[in-house]
């Protein structure tokens, strides 16, 4: 990504042209919002990948999924890592024209919104990861009867699927609340 020659406040990516064309074609009078959502979703996908990588590294190294507290700590560390990355990229790529508020204020607002998403996610993942693991492993076993994993692997699989569901729900929450509160100064 490089600095744009037309927009000195943000960056330009190879996806910008494609997103702009898609937004104009399908967004109608909300083309700019669709373009922002596509960028926000891209940033979110990168954040989700970072989230999964950090979560899984922690679960297979220093915080094994043997205890709910380990899963809670690992998912929180992964979440903070992803949210930090998302804030940075959203500020410079998705909303480069949002500069009427200070960096500190926007960061605070972004983390407040993210905190509520984190809390909902934490509750969901911590409560559902074991049941989700047994459900997913059961589905795989129904398709591939020879498939078998131990309890720890079942819990890791459950952690990942629970996290996937949480990421989708929290992304939608984060987009709308951040768009209309954190970045409400953009037209």
N, C-alpha and C positions, 0 to 999 in steps of 0.2 A: 504494500500500500504506500502511496506517495502523497505528498501535499498536492492538492488540487490547484491548478492555475486560476480557476475561477472562484474558488472559495478558500480564502486564506485561513479560515477558522477550523476547517475539518480536514479529512483525508479523502482520497479517492481510491476506490478499489475496482478491480476488474468486474465486479458484480454491479456496480452503479448503473451502467448503461442498460443492462438486462433488466434490473429492477425498475428503472425509470420507464422502460418500454412496456413492461408488464403492467405497471401501475397506470400508465396512460390508457392502455388498452382495456383494462378491467376495472379500474377504479372510478371512472366517471368523474364527478365533481369532488370525489374524495381520493383522487390519484396520489396526492402528496402523503395522505395518511396511510394508504396502502403501501407506498414505497417505504415509509418509516416502519410499518409493521414488518415488511419483508426484511429490512435491515435489522430490526429488533429481534426477529426470529432467528436470523443468521447468527447474531451475537449470542443469542440464547442457546443455539445449537452448539456453538463453540464452548460456551460456558457449561453446557450439559456434558459435553465430552470431557472437559476438564474436571467437572464434578464426579463423573463416573471413574475416571482414572485415579483421582485422589482417593475417592472412597475405596476402591478396590485395592490400591496399594496399602492403605491403612488396614483394611480388613484381612489381608494376607500377611501383614508384617506385625506391626505393633499393637493393633486393636482387633484381634480375631472376633468373629461374630458369635462367640460363645456366650456372651452376656449382652442383654439389651443396652446397658450403659456404654459398652464399646461401640455398638452400632450408632447410638445417639451421638457420641463424641465424634466418631468418624464422619457421620453425615453432616454434622455441624462444621467441622473443619473443611470438608469438601465444599459445603455451601458457601462459606465465607470466602474461600478461594475463588469460586465461580462468580460470586456477586461482585467481588473486587474487580475481576477481569471484565465482567459485564458493564459495570459502571464506567470504567475507562473507555471501552470501545463504544458504548452508547453515547457518551459525552462527545467523543471526537468524530464519530462516523454517523450514527443515527440522528443525533440532534446537535450538529455543529453550530447551528444558528441560535442555540440556547445559551446566551451569554449575559442576559440581563441580571441573573442571579450569580452570586459568588460560588466558586467551586465548593467551598465548605458547606454552604447551604444546600446545594444540590446533592452533595455526597450524603449529608445528614438525611435529607428527604428520601433519597434512594435507599439508604440503609433502613429507615423506618418502614418503608413499604416492604422491603425485603425481609425485615424482621417478622412481620406478620405472615409472609409467605413461608419463612423458615419455620416458624412455630407450627403452622398447620402441617407443613411437610414433616417436621420432626415427630409430631404426634402420629401422623399417618404411617410413616415408615416404621417407627418403633412398635406400634401396635400391630401392624399388618405383616411385617416381614416373614415371620415364621409360617403363618397361615398361607401367605402368598407363595412361599417357597414350596410347601407341600402341594398347593394347587398346581403350580407350574410344572413341578417335577411329575406330578400325577398325569398332567396332560401329555408331557413328553413320553412318559412311560406307556400311556395308552396308544401312542403312535409308534413308538419304538420299545417293545417289551423288554429288550435287552438293556435298556438304559437304566443305570443305577448309580446313585451318588450317596455319599455319607451325609450325616446330619449337618455338619458344618458347611458343606457345599450347598445343601438344600437351603440353609439360612442365607448364604451369600447370594444364591439365585433369587431368593425372596427379597432380599435387600435391594437388589438391582431392579426387579420388576416393580416393587413398591416405589422406589425412587423414580422410575420412569413415569409412572402415573402422576406422582407428585410434581414432577418437573413440568408436565403439560398443564396441569391445573394452575400451578404457581406462575408459569409464563404468561398465561392469559391475564391473571390478576395483576402481575407486575406491569404488563404493557399498558393496560387501561389506567391503572392508578398512577403510574409514573408519567404517562402521557398527559393526563389532566391535572396532575399536581406538581410533580418534580419538574416537568418540562412544559408547563402550561404557558410559558412565555413565548412559545413558538407558534407561528401562525400557519 
